[in-house]
Amino acid sequence: MTEKICIITGANSGIGKAAAIQIAQKGVRVIMACRNQERGEAALHDVRAASGSDAVELMIVDMSLQASIRAFAKEFTARYDTLDVLIHNAAAFDIRATTRAITEDGIESIWATNHLGPVLLSDLLLDALKRSEQGRIITISSKGLVVYPFLKIDLDDPEFVKRKFSVQKAYYQSKLAQVMYTYWLADPLKNTPITVNAIRVTNVRIDVDTRYPDMPKYKRRLYALKSKAAITPEQMAETYTYLATSADVRTTTGAYFDDSTHMVSSSGYSRDPEHIAAVMTLTYSYFQPD
């Protein structure tokens, strides 16, 4: 039987790391696509040990930079002919941020990392996915969007150049764009072996002291209280693993999953074909020829 291959971006911590362990335990070769070499190597050691699998490897990519994404895709396709699963887990969301951060490409970092990066990487790996018996693309959104039921993509100012920056609004805008991208991509691929689905990630427990050591104590206490009602990364990763490996969803595409047993709907705006087309036209305006 041909070995299946799964790429998970941002797999060095949290849900991505937990999913890498679970998917590797299913006998799938896992490519942990991480930005930082040192942290990636430490996570690689942990994932191999926890999964009991040596079919786990590290590749470096910065999902905020188009040159890095192109280099990653070129390296992957030089080593492997086929890709079976692509999970767009990496995301930028620093709750301490009060001002915009700009990438080396001159793009606001949340928009670049959370939305533009996944679209570009999917495009570059689409041929490899088409060679799979049944390729799967999994995008990641957020249950926090329910707090913003009327949110729209600001087509004139997606990078908060003219409007006041809010890390929460920038993050949820990018996650809304990913849901719309999921619907958009699923349509032309519906007669191919590739499925495209999104996951609505809920409140997941994080180690606030480790991730945000310089955060004021009162804020850390608030997030610690919030984490008590959260699920573990391992629990959330079960939905990643289900969509990546289960035969139950072999033909399911263009869906939005809350967990492995519940599909949910997104806002009317996000499902409107004209709005989706406008967002994707904007998206592709950012990409430069290789």
N, C-alpha and C positions, 0 to 999 in steps of 0.2 A: 504494500500500500504506500502511495506517495505521501511523504511527510508534508503536513500542512504548515504554513508560515503565517504568523500574525505579527504585525507592527503595532506597538502601543507607544504613542508619544507621551512624554512626561511620566515615564514609568519608574522614576527613581524614588517616589514617595506616594503616600496616600492611596487613593483608589487605584491609580495606575499600577503601583507596585503590587497591591493586593490582587489585581486582575492578572498581572504577569505570572504570579505564583499559581493562581487557580487555572489559568489557561495552559500553562506549562504542565500542570498535573494531568491535563487531558491528553497529553502526548503531542501537543502542538509546539513547533519551534517558535520561540518568542524573541522578537527583536525589540529590545528596550531602547527606544529613541529618546535620548536625554540631551540636555544642553550642556551640563557640566561634567567633565571627564571624571573628576575625583568623586563627586557624589554618585555619579553613574556607576563607577566601578564598585563602590561600597554596596550600592543597591543590587548590583549584579551578583555579588557574593551572597547576599542575603536571599535573593530569589532562587538561585541555584540550590542553596542549602535547604530552604523551606519547601521547595517543590520536589526535590530529589531528582531534578532533571539537569543534565548538562547541555540540553538543547535550548539554551538561553544565551543570548549575546547582547553586547552593547554597541550601539552606533550613536554618533554624536550629531545633533542637529539643533539649531536655534530656530524655533518656529516663528520668530519675529522677523527673520531676515531671508529675503528671497534667494540670495546667493547660497546661503547655507542649506536651504531646502532643496535647491537644485543639485547641489553637491551630494547631499544625502541620497536623493533619488537616483542619481547617476551611479553612486557607489553600490546601492542596493541592487539595481538592475544589472550591474556588471557581475555581481555575485550570484544572483538568483533570477531565474527566468519567470517564476510565478509568485504571485502574492495572493493569499487566501482571505486575510482579514486585515483591515486597516482601522485602528481605533484612534480617533482624534481626541485624546484625553488632555494633552497639554493646554494650560490656560494661564493667562496673567490676571491676577486679582489680588493686589496688595492693599489690604483694607486700611493701611496707614497713609496711602497716597492722597495728597491734597492738590497736586498739580499734574499736568500732563507729562508723561515721559515719551521722548521721541526716539525711535530706532535709528540705526545707521542709514536706513533707507529713507529717513525723513518722514516716517509715518507714526502716528500715535500708537504706542506699544500694545495696548489692549486690543484695538481694532486689528492691528497687524498680526498679533499672536493668535487670538481666539477665532478670528474669522478668515482673514486673508490667507494665513498660513495653511490651514486645513484645505481650503479650496485649491490652492496651488499644488499642494502635495498630492491630493487626490488626482488632479489632472495628470501629473507627472508619472503616477503609478497606475493609471487606468489600464494601460496595455497589459501590464503584469497581472492585474486583477482579472482582466478578460480571459487570460490563459488559465485561470483557476477553473476547476469543475463547478465551483459555486462561490464566487467572490463576495465579500461583505465589507461595506463601508459603514462605520458606526460613528455618528457625530454626537457631541455632548452638549446638552443645554442645561438649564437650571430651573428648579421648581420655584425659585425666587421670582420668576416672571409673573407668577400669579398676583404678586403685589403691584405689578405694573400692567394691568389688563389693557390699557390704551396706548401702550408704548409703540412707537414707530421708529423706523430707521430714518435718521435725519439725512436725507440724500444730499442736502446742500452743505452739511457740516457734520459728517460722521466722526470727525476727529476732535471735536470741541475746540475748534480754532476761534470761532466767534461767540460761542455760548459758554457759560460757566461750566468748568470741568467738575464732574462728580464721578468718582471711581465706581460707585454702584451703577449709575446710569450708563457709563461707558461699558461696564461688564455686561449688564443685562441687554444692552443694545447689541453687543457682539453675539450673545447667546440667542437672541431673537433672530439675528441674521443667519445663524447656523441652522435653526429650525427651517427657515425659509429655503436655505440652500439644500437641505435634505429633500424637501418636496420637489424642488427644481431639478435636482440631479436624478432622483428616482424615476422621473417621467421618461427621459430619453433612454434610460437603461432598463426599462420594464420588459423588453424583449431580449435581454441579454442574461447571462448567468449571474449578474451582479445585483445584489440588493443594497439599498441605502436606508438606514433607519436611525432615529435619534433617541437618546436617553435623556429623560428629565431627572437630573440628579437632585436629590433632596438634601436636607441639612445633615452633613457628615462630620463626625467628630475629628477635630484636629488638635495637635499639641500646640497650643497658643504660645506657651513659654519658649518652645524650641523654634517655632516659625517666626514669631514676632518678639524677640527678646528685648527690643528697645521700646516696645509699646508701653504707654503709661499703665501703671498697676490697676487703676480703676477700670480701664478698658479690657485688660486681660481678665479681670474678674468677671466682667459682663459676658465675655466670650466663653469663659469657663462654665458659667451658668447655662449659657445657650447650648453648649456641647453636651450637657447632661441629657438633653432631650433628643440628641442626634443619634443616628445609627453609626455603626463602625464602618471604616473603609472596606473591610472584608464583606460586610453585608451588602453594601452598594455595589461592590465588584461582582457579586453574584449575577446581577443583571447584565453587566458587561460580558461575563463568561457565557451566559445563556445566549445572548444575541450573537456571540462570536462562534459558538460551537454547536448549539442545539439544532437538531433536524426539524424541530417543531416550527422554526421560522425560516426554513429553507427558501420558501417562496414569498415570504412577507417583505414588502418593500414600501417605502414612503410612509412609514408609521412612526409614531411618537410614543415611547414606552415610559411608564412610570416605574414599573418593575417587570419581572419576567411574566407576570400574569395579567397585567393591566396596561392597555393602551389608552392614551388620553388625547384630547384635542387641544389645539393651540388657538390663539385669537383669530377672529375673522380676518383681520388685517393680514396676519402671517400666512393665511391660506389663499388670499386673493391673487390670482395669476398675474394681474397687472402690477401689483406691488412687488411680487416675487421677481418678475422680469426686470423691474426698475432697480431693485437691490442687486441683482446679479450683473446688470449692465454697469452699475457703479463699481462692483467688485472687480470685474475684469479690466476696468480702466486703470487699475493700480499695477497691473503686471507688465513688466518689461520683457521683450524678447530675450531669449537666452543668448 
